[in-house]
Amino acid sequence: MSDAKFNKLLDYESLKKQFGDDEDQSPSSPTTNASVLAFDPEESLFENNHKEDKKPGLTGSRLRSYAFAVLTRKEYSKAELIEKLALYADQRNEVLELVDELSKENYQSDQRVAEIMLSSQKRKGKGPNQIKMKLKNKKIDSALIAEELKETDWVQQAYELKVKKYGTEVSKEPKIKAKQIRFLMYRGFEMDAIIKAITRKPNDFE
């Protein structure tokens, strides 16, 4: 089947409705000591909790403690951490300086976030295009895991996903093949890997 016949299949919204999707949840990582674990700015820093529209205006050590508390709960990309802290900080410039410092000290790491996302997305059966898109949404350069992406056997990944949903039979029916292609394309796999996956027989080895 030629590539031209699949152009009409590239309707992302219809694919999304058909196959659905789930959001990535990055696991938390211990990044600081126990002294900040009890610090909860969203509970303890508000003397007037009823004033929801007023920022706590964190600065100095209190802003730094909040940053450690945030990173203890979850790994954040640099861009995400900036926006998170900016919600509670008095000055955005102080947030930028603090996040730069935390990145240099490896308390915050886009590399770690990218590796965690790659691992979790692969477990969910997502292909390289889907992973790159999610990294882009977090403003993380996919080049950070370029080697890992290159070394992954995406044909095998796509094949295992195809078998899980459609079985090992290699269908010759155009409609069934098209359905399998749409499914794997939505999951983020590239066409070359998809064609190899849906035509692979159980006893095929590369």
Secondary structure by P-SEA (a helix, b strand, c coil): cccccccccccaaaaaaabbbbbbbbbbbbccccccccccccccccccccccccccccccaaaaaaaaaaaaaccccaaaaaaaaaaccccaaaaaaaaaaaaaaccccaaaaaaaaaaaaaaacccaaaaaaaaaaaccccccaaaaaaacaaaaaaaaaaaacccccccccaaaaaaaaaaaaaacccaaaaaaaaaccccccc
